[in-house]
Amino acid sequence: MINFRFITNIIGKLLFVESAFLILCIIVALIYGENDLMAFVYSAIITLGVGSLMTFTVKVKDRVLAKKDGYFIVTCTWIIFTIFGCLPYLFGGTIPSVVDAIFETMSGFTTTGSSVINNVEALPHATLFWRSLTQWMGGMGIIVLLLAIIPGLGIEGRDLFVAEVPGPTHDKFTATFKSTARRMWYLYISLTAAQAILLLLGNMDLFDAICHSFTTMATGGYSTKQASLAYWDSAYIQYVVIIFMFIAGTNFGLLYVMLHGKFRKLFHDEEFKLYLYITLGASAIIAIVLFLNGYANLELSIRESIFQVVTILTTTGFATADYLLWPPLTSAIIFALLFIGACAGSTSGGLKCIRLNLLFKNSFIEMKRIIHPNGIINVKYNGKSVHPNIMTGVMGFFILYMFIFAISSLIMSLFTQDIATACSAVISSMSNVGPGFGEIGPMDNFANLHDFAKIFLSILMMVGRLEIFTVLVLFSKTFWKK
């Protein structure tokens, strides 16, 4: 059975972490002297109080977790973090609707970046800082947080990692998962700081630089401006963000070994090469189309195309232009990118490039098997044979992903005016991208959607961020059997 007592104790400790970030926002509120100070004080007190009750009043006899306990913790943590994370919006009155506050917070923690706020610039600084922090926490949440905590609690972290990204995608940095998690945090923080410094050099003020660095490295896309990065109209800032979005979409394990001098490993990795080819290919096509249609000069066409491709492919969702006004071919390419996502082991969402790599390879292998029925032909990744169980998992994930997309799009069509809005809202939420098409384009938001649609999309954000199986396994009868 599920070890509810120990799980309650663990989630209580995790609420201490969330309350610590809320206290950090209190400091920001004190610095700027704005009216959201007490909203964060109340939120921190409530979160810390509930965390204390869950940690210190629940007696734990058995401190060993089964594999299913880990999946239960993951799903419950995202839900509970969202519930307590929306308190500053409600107490501060910045988002008075409970449904909207939950949507905004879930969008933050899952690094989706969809928003219901019509005037972001009217928000106090501490509230803006909290929006960015939720994405920064969520960006590392699935990659590192579980690996850092779960192994020390008696569960094998690799099992949860495989639930997120099947296949031979990652190399351990060190012999232990705790050391791996620690090094990934160092890398994550270092890249965030480096981007903030570069943005400061581009005449972005310190507050905006920090917030945008948080949301770039998390591939989240929340901005402190309603017009997003288009507010600055700076080629330098856009190029900096492009570079760091692309880095954030790369396997962090590969980034780590590359920083230690093993550059060849990065460029010999099949997933990274596919990620790079998709980025360059899609950017080149869109740039040519824009230039030939008189969109702008060559440099602007290239910059805008690269930015939109990278921001959608990495599921970041920043905006510098309204791609709905571009020629139809560019819209088709961008819509396809909504499904893909970047690399496994990154902070991005989506299907991930490795799954596409393995699916295409398996399709060609099946054609070879038809020609050579007695031959032993295996799918290979980075020169190594892929176990059939991994291929089964990849195909199962893809089929389930597309099935959920289709059914969810039909449901969403009941609450939207056109099918483009319905389909793009679903896939944008599942892939944690943010903007879509129709009513939810890059220059619009989700504020006008029905409350049921917002709750439904919030669930899809979590399901997509936790790679579907982690959530759906809780609804299996066998999961709850002894």
C-alpha positions as CSV (number, residue, x, y, z in Angstrom):
1,M,0.0,0.0,0.0
2,I,1.0,3.6,-0.4
3,N,3.0,4.9,2.5
4,F,0.8,7.9,3.2
5,R,2.5,8.9,6.4
6,F,6.0,9.1,5.0
7,I,4.7,10.9,1.8
8,T,2.9,13.5,4.0
9,N,6.2,14.1,5.8
10,I,8.1,14.5,2.6
11,I,5.6,16.9,1.0
12,G,5.6,18.9,4.3
13,K,9.4,19.3,3.9
14,L,8.9,20.4,0.3
15,L,6.5,23.1,1.4
16,F,9.4,24.5,3.5
17,V,11.2,25.0,0.2
18,E,8.2,26.8,-1.3
19,S,7.8,29.0,1.7
20,A,11.5,29.9,1.5
21,F,10.9,31.3,-2.1
22,L,7.9,33.1,-0.8
23,I,10.0,34.8,1.9
24,L,12.5,35.8,-0.9
25,C,9.5,37.6,-2.5
26,I,8.8,39.3,0.8
27,I,12.3,40.8,0.6
28,V,11.6,42.0,-3.0
29,A,8.4,43.6,-1.8
30,L,10.2,45.4,1.0
31,I,12.8,46.7,-1.4
32,Y,10.2,48.2,-3.8
33,G,7.7,49.2,-1.0
34,E,4.7,48.1,-2.9
35,N,1.3,46.9,-1.7
36,D,1.7,43.1,-2.2
37,L,3.9,42.7,0.9
38,M,1.2,41.3,3.2
39,A,0.0,39.0,0.4
40,F,3.4,37.2,0.5
41,V,3.6,37.4,4.3
42,Y,0.2,35.6,4.6
43,S,1.2,33.1,1.9
44,A,4.5,32.3,3.5
45,I,3.0,31.9,7.0
46,I,0.2,29.6,5.7
47,T,2.6,27.5,3.6
48,L,5.2,27.2,6.4
49,G,2.5,26.4,8.9
50,V,0.9,23.6,6.8
51,G,4.4,22.3,6.0
52,S,5.2,22.2,9.8
53,L,2.0,20.3,10.6
54,M,2.7,17.8,7.8
55,T,6.3,17.3,8.9
56,F,6.2,17.3,12.7
57,T,2.7,16.1,13.7
58,V,2.6,13.0,11.4
59,K,4.4,10.1,13.0
60,V,6.4,8.0,10.5
61,K,7.1,4.4,11.3
62,D,8.2,3.1,8.0
63,R,10.7,5.3,6.1
64,V,11.0,3.2,3.0
65,L,9.3,4.1,-0.2
66,A,8.1,1.8,-2.9
67,K,8.4,2.7,-6.5
68,K,4.7,3.6,-6.7
69,D,5.1,6.0,-3.7
70,G,7.6,8.0,-5.8
71,Y,5.0,8.6,-8.6
72,F,2.4,9.5,-6.1
73,I,4.7,12.1,-4.5
74,V,5.5,13.6,-7.9
75,T,1.9,14.2,-8.8
76,C,0.8,15.4,-5.4
77,T,3.8,17.8,-5.1
78,W,2.8,19.6,-8.4
79,I,-0.8,19.9,-7.3
80,I,0.0,21.1,-3.7
81,F,2.7,23.5,-4.9
82,T,0.1,25.0,-7.3
83,I,-2.5,25.4,-4.6
84,F,-0.1,27.2,-2.2
85,G,1.6,29.0,-5.1
86,C,-1.6,30.8,-6.1
87,L,-2.1,32.3,-2.7
88,P,-0.1,35.5,-3.4
89,Y,-2.3,36.2,-6.4
90,L,-5.5,35.8,-4.3
91,F,-4.3,37.6,-1.2
92,G,-2.9,40.5,-3.3
93,G,-5.9,40.8,-5.5
94,T,-3.8,40.7,-8.6
95,I,-5.7,37.6,-9.8
96,P,-9.0,37.6,-7.8
97,S,-10.5,34.5,-9.5
98,V,-9.5,31.2,-8.0
99,V,-9.6,29.4,-11.4
100,D,-7.4,32.1,-13.0
101,A,-4.9,32.0,-10.1
102,I,-4.6,28.2,-10.3
103,F,-4.2,28.4,-14.1
104,E,-1.5,31.1,-13.8
105,T,0.4,29.2,-11.1
106,M,0.2,25.8,-12.8
107,S,1.4,27.5,-16.0
108,G,4.3,28.8,-14.0
109,F,5.4,25.6,-12.2
110,T,5.0,23.6,-15.4
111,T,7.0,26.2,-17.3
112,T,4.2,26.5,-19.9
113,G,4.0,30.3,-19.8
114,S,0.3,30.7,-20.7
115,S,-1.2,33.6,-18.9
116,V,-4.6,35.1,-18.0
117,I,-3.2,38.6,-17.0
118,N,-4.1,41.4,-19.4
119,N,-1.7,43.9,-18.0
120,V,1.5,42.3,-16.7
121,E,3.2,45.7,-16.2
122,A,0.6,46.7,-13.6
123,L,1.7,44.0,-11.3
124,P,3.9,44.8,-8.3
125,H,7.6,43.8,-8.6
126,A,7.3,41.0,-6.0
127,T,4.4,39.4,-7.8
128,L,6.3,39.6,-11.1
129,F,9.3,38.1,-9.3
130,W,7.1,35.2,-8.0
131,R,5.8,34.5,-11.5
132,S,9.4,34.1,-12.7
133,L,10.4,32.1,-9.6
134,T,7.6,29.5,-10.2
135,Q,9.0,28.9,-13.6
136,W,12.6,28.7,-12.4
137,M,11.6,26.2,-9.7
138,G,9.5,24.2,-12.2
139,G,12.3,24.1,-14.8
140,M,14.5,22.1,-12.4
141,G,11.7,20.4,-10.6
142,I,11.4,17.3,-12.8
143,I,15.0,17.0,-13.9
144,V,16.8,17.5,-10.6
145,L,14.5,17.9,-7.6
146,L,13.4,14.3,-7.6
147,L,16.9,13.0,-8.2
148,A,18.2,15.1,-5.3
149,I,15.5,14.0,-2.8
150,I,14.1,10.6,-3.7
151,P,17.3,8.6,-3.6
152,G,17.9,9.6,0.0
153,L,14.4,8.5,0.9
154,G,14.9,4.9,-0.2
155,I,13.7,5.0,-3.9
156,E,15.8,4.6,-7.0
157,G,15.7,7.9,-8.8
158,R,16.5,6.4,-12.2
159,D,13.2,4.7,-12.3
160,L,11.4,8.1,-12.1
161,F,13.8,9.5,-14.7
162,V,13.0,6.8,-17.2
163,A,9.2,7.5,-16.6
164,E,10.0,11.0,-17.9
165,V,12.4,10.2,-20.8
166,P,12.7,6.5,-21.9
167,G,15.8,5.4,-23.9
168,P,19.5,5.9,-23.7
169,T,19.5,9.6,-23.3
170,H,21.6,10.5,-20.3
171,D,25.0,9.9,-18.9
172,K,25.4,10.1,-15.1
173,F,27.8,12.8,-14.1
174,T,28.9,10.9,-11.0
175,A,28.3,7.6,-9.3
176,T,25.4,9.0,-7.1
177,F,22.2,10.7,-8.0
178,K,22.7,13.3,-5.3
179,S,26.0,14.3,-6.8
180,T,24.4,14.5,-10.2
181,A,21.6,16.7,-8.9
182,R,24.0,19.0,-7.1
183,R,26.1,19.5,-10.2
184,M,23.0,20.1,-12.4
185,W,21.9,22.8,-9.9
186,Y,25.4,24.4,-10.1
187,L,25.1,24.4,-13.9
188,Y,21.6,25.7,-13.9
189,I,22.4,28.6,-11.5
190,S,25.6,29.4,-13.4
191,L,23.8,29.7,-16.7
192,T,21.1,31.8,-15.2
193,A,23.6,34.2,-13.7
194,A,25.6,34.4,-17.0
195,Q,22.5,35.3,-19.0
196,A,21.5,38.0,-16.4
197,I,24.9,39.6,-16.8
198,L,24.7,39.6,-20.6
199,L,21.1,41.1,-20.5
200,L,22.4,43.8,-18.2
201,L,25.0,44.7,-20.8
202,G,22.1,45.1,-23.2
203,N,20.5,48.0,-21.2
204,M,17.9,45.8,-19.5
205,D,17.6,46.7,-15.8
206,L,18.6,44.3,-13.0
207,F,15.1,43.2,-12.1
208,D,14.0,42.5,-15.7
209,A,17.3,40.8,-16.4
210,I,17.0,38.4,-13.4
211,C,13.3,37.6,-14.2
212,H,14.0,36.9,-17.9
213,S,17.0,34.8,-17.0
214,F,14.8,32.7,-14.7
215,T,12.2,32.1,-17.3
216,T,14.6,31.6,-20.2
217,M,16.6,28.8,-18.5
218,A,13.4,27.2,-17.3
219,T,12.1,27.5,-20.9
220,G,9.0,29.1,-19.4
221,G,8.4,32.4,-21.2
222,Y,6.9,34.6,-18.5
223,S,7.9,38.2,-19.1
224,T,7.7,41.3,-17.0
225,K,6.3,43.2,-20.0
226,Q,2.9,42.7,-21.7
227,A,4.7,42.8,-25.1
228,S,7.2,40.2,-23.9
229,L,10.7,40.7,-25.4
230,A,9.3,42.8,-28.2
231,Y,9.1,45.6,-25.6
232,W,12.9,46.2,-25.9
233,D,13.1,46.0,-29.6
234,S,16.8,45.1,-29.2
235,A,18.6,42.8,-31.6
236,Y,21.3,42.2,-28.9
237,I,18.8,41.1,-26.3
238,Q,17.0,38.8,-28.7
239,Y,20.3,37.1,-29.8
240,V,21.3,36.6,-26.1
241,V,17.9,35.0,-25.4
242,I,18.1,32.9,-28.5
243,I,21.4,31.5,-27.4
244,F,20.3,30.7,-23.8
245,M,16.9,29.3,-25.0
246,F,18.8,26.9,-27.2
247,I,21.2,26.0,-24.4
248,A,18.2,25.4,-22.1
249,G,16.8,23.0,-24.7
250,T,19.9,20.9,-24.7
251,N,20.5,17.8,-22.6
252,F,22.1,19.2,-19.4
253,G,24.2,16.0,-19.1
254,L,25.8,16.8,-22.4
255,L,26.3,20.4,-21.4
256,Y,28.1,19.3,-18.3
257,V,30.5,17.0,-20.1
258,M,31.0,19.7,-22.9
259,L,32.0,22.2,-20.2
260,H,34.7,19.7,-19.1
261,G,36.3,19.7,-22.5
262,K,34.4,16.8,-24.2
263,F,33.1,18.8,-27.1
264,R,32.9,15.8,-29.4
265,K,30.4,14.1,-27.2
266,L,27.9,16.9,-27.8
267,F,28.2,16.9,-31.6
268,H,28.3,13.1,-31.8
269,D,25.0,12.8,-29.9
270,E,22.2,11.9,-32.3
271,E,19.5,13.8,-30.4
272,F,21.4,17.0,-30.3
273,K,22.2,16.8,-34.0
274,L,18.5,16.3,-34.8
275,Y,17.7,19.2,-32.5
276,L,20.2,21.4,-34.3
277,Y,19.1,20.3,-37.8
278,I,15.4,21.0,-37.0
279,T,16.3,24.5,-35.6
280,L,18.5,25.4,-38.6
281,G,16.1,23.9,-41.2
282,A,12.9,25.4,-39.9
283,S,14.6,28.8,-39.3
284,A,16.1,28.8,-42.9
285,I,12.7,28.0,-44.5
286,I,10.8,30.7,-42.5
287,A,13.5,33.3,-43.1
288,I,13.4,32.7,-46.8
289,V,9.6,32.9,-46.9
290,L,9.6,36.1,-44.8
291,F,12.3,37.7,-47.0
292,L,10.7,36.8,-50.3
293,N,7.3,38.1,-49.1
294,G,8.9,41.5,-48.2
295,Y,8.5,41.1,-44.4
296,A,11.7,43.0,-43.7
297,N,15.4,43.1,-44.5
298,L,17.4,39.9,-44.5
299,E,18.9,40.3,-41.0
300,L,15.5,40.9,-39.4
301,S,13.9,38.0,-41.3
302,I,16.7,35.7,-40.1
303,R,16.6,37.0,-36.6
304,E,12.8,36.8,-36.3
305,S,12.7,33.3,-37.8
306,I,15.4,31.9,-35.6
307,F,13.8,33.5,-32.5
308,Q,10.3,32.1,-33.2
309,V,11.6,28.6,-34.1
310,V,13.8,28.4,-31.0
311,T,11.2,29.8,-28.6
312,I,8.6,27.3,-29.9
313,L,10.9,24.3,-30.3
314,T,12.3,24.7,-26.8
315,T,8.7,25.4,-25.5
316,T,9.8,28.7,-24.0
317,G,7.1,30.9,-25.5
318,F,8.6,34.4,-25.6
319,A,7.2,36.7,-28.2
320,T,9.0,39.2,-30.5
321,A,6.5,39.1,-33.4
322,D,3.0,38.0,-34.2
323,Y,3.6,34.9,-36.4
324,L,-0.2,34.8,-37.1
325,L,0.4,37.6,-39.6
326,W,3.1,35.6,-41.5
327,P,2.4,33.5,-44.6
328,P,0.6,30.2,-44.2
329,L,3.7,28.0,-44.7
330,T,5.3,29.6,-41.6
331,S,2.2,28.9,-39.5
332,A,2.3,25.2,-40.6
333,I,5.9,24.9,-39.5
334,I,5.4,26.6,-36.2
335,F,2.3,24.4,-35.5
336,A,4.4,21.3,-36.1
337,L,7.1,22.6,-33.8
338,L,4.5,22.8,-31.0
339,F,4.6,19.0,-30.8
340,I,8.3,18.3,-31.0
341,G,10.1,19.9,-28.0
342,A,13.8,20.0,-27.6
343,C,16.1,17.4,-26.0
344,A,15.5,14.9,-23.2
345,G,17.3,16.0,-20.0
346,S,16.5,19.7,-20.7
347,T,13.9,22.0,-19.2
348,S,11.7,21.9,-22.3
349,G,8.5,19.9,-22.8
350,G,7.0,18.3,-25.8
351,L,7.6,14.8,-27.3
352,K,11.4,15.3,-27.3
353,C,13.8,14.9,-30.2
354,I,15.0,11.5,-29.1
355,R,11.5,10.0,-29.4
356,L,11.2,11.3,-32.9
357,N,14.7,10.0,-33.7
358,L,13.8,6.5,-32.5
359,L,10.4,6.5,-34.1
360,F,11.8,7.4,-37.5
361,K,14.6,4.8,-37.2
362,N,12.1,2.1,-36.2
363,S,10.0,2.9,-39.2
364,F,12.9,2.4,-41.6
365,I,14.0,-0.7,-39.7
366,E,10.5,-2.2,-40.3
367,M,10.8,-1.6,-44.0
368,K,14.2,-3.5,-43.9
369,R,12.6,-6.3,-42.0
370,I,10.0,-6.7,-44.8
371,I,12.7,-7.0,-47.3
372,H,14.9,-9.2,-45.0
373,P,12.4,-11.2,-42.9
374,N,15.0,-13.5,-41.4
375,G,17.5,-10.7,-40.7
376,I,18.3,-9.5,-37.2
377,I,18.1,-5.8,-37.5
378,N,18.1,-3.6,-34.4
379,V,17.4,0.1,-33.9
380,K,20.6,1.8,-32.8
381,Y,21.1,5.1,-30.9
382,N,24.6,6.6,-30.7
383,G,26.0,3.4,-32.0
384,K,24.3,1.1,-29.4
385,S,21.4,-1.2,-29.9
386,V,18.1,0.0,-28.3
387,H,16.4,-2.5,-26.1
388,P,12.9,-3.6,-27.5
389,N,11.3,-2.5,-24.2
390,I,12.5,1.0,-24.8
391,M,11.1,1.1,-28.3
392,T,7.8,-0.2,-26.9
393,G,7.7,2.6,-24.4
394,V,8.5,5.2,-27.0
395,M,5.8,4.0,-29.3
396,G,3.3,3.7,-26.4
397,F,4.1,7.2,-25.3
398,F,3.7,8.6,-28.8
399,I,0.3,6.9,-29.4
400,L,-1.0,7.9,-26.0
401,Y,0.2,11.5,-26.5
402,M,-1.6,11.8,-29.8
403,F,-4.7,10.1,-28.5
404,I,-4.9,12.6,-25.6
405,F,-4.3,15.5,-28.0
406,A,-7.1,14.4,-30.3
407,I,-9.7,13.8,-27.5
408,S,-8.7,16.9,-25.6
409,S,-9.0,19.0,-28.8
410,L,-12.6,17.8,-29.3
411,I,-13.4,18.7,-25.7
412,M,-11.8,22.2,-26.1
413,S,-13.7,22.8,-29.3
414,L,-16.8,23.1,-27.1
415,F,-15.4,26.1,-25.4
416,T,-13.6,28.0,-28.3
417,Q,-14.8,29.7,-31.4
418,D,-12.5,27.9,-33.9
419,I,-10.7,24.6,-34.2
420,A,-7.3,26.3,-34.5
421,T,-7.7,27.8,-31.0
422,A,-8.9,24.5,-29.6
423,C,-6.1,22.3,-31.1
424,S,-3.3,24.8,-30.4
425,A,-4.5,25.4,-26.8
426,V,-4.3,21.6,-26.1
427,I,-0.9,21.0,-27.7
428,S,0.5,24.2,-26.3
429,S,-0.5,23.1,-22.8
430,M,0.6,19.5,-23.2
431,S,4.0,20.5,-24.6
432,N,4.2,23.4,-22.1
433,V,4.8,26.0,-24.9
434,G,2.5,28.9,-24.0
435,P,1.3,30.7,-27.1
436,G,-0.8,29.0,-29.8
437,F,-3.1,30.1,-32.7
438,G,-6.4,31.8,-33.1
439,E,-7.6,33.4,-29.8
440,I,-4.4,32.5,-28.0
441,G,-1.8,33.8,-30.4
442,P,1.6,35.2,-29.3
443,M,0.1,38.7,-28.7
444,D,-3.0,37.4,-26.9
445,N,-3.6,35.3,-23.8
446,F,-6.0,32.8,-22.2
447,A,-8.1,35.3,-20.2
448,N,-11.2,35.0,-22.3
449,L,-11.5,31.2,-22.2
450,H,-14.2,29.5,-20.2
451,D,-13.3,28.5,-16.6
452,F,-13.8,24.8,-17.4
453,A,-11.3,25.2,-20.3
454,K,-8.8,26.8,-18.0
455,I,-9.0,24.0,-15.4
456,F,-8.9,21.4,-18.2
457,L,-5.8,23.0,-19.7
458,S,-4.2,23.3,-16.3
459,I,-4.5,19.5,-16.0
460,L,-3.0,19.0,-19.4
461,M,-0.1,21.2,-18.4
462,M,0.7,18.9,-15.5
463,V,0.1,15.7,-17.5
464,G,2.5,17.0,-20.2
465,R,5.1,18.2,-17.8
466,L,5.2,14.9,-15.9
467,E,5.3,12.9,-19.2
468,I,1.8,11.5,-19.0
469,F,2.6,8.1,-17.4
470,T,3.6,9.6,-14.1
471,V,0.0,11.0,-13.7
472,L,-2.1,8.3,-15.5
473,V,-0.5,5.4,-13.6
474,L,-2.3,6.7,-10.5
475,F,-5.6,5.8,-12.2
476,S,-4.7,2.2,-12.7
477,K,-6.3,-0.4,-10.5
478,T,-3.1,-2.4,-10.2
479,F,-1.3,0.7,-8.8
480,W,-3.5,0.6,-5.7
481,K,-3.2,-3.1,-5.1
482,K,-1.0,-4.4,-2.3
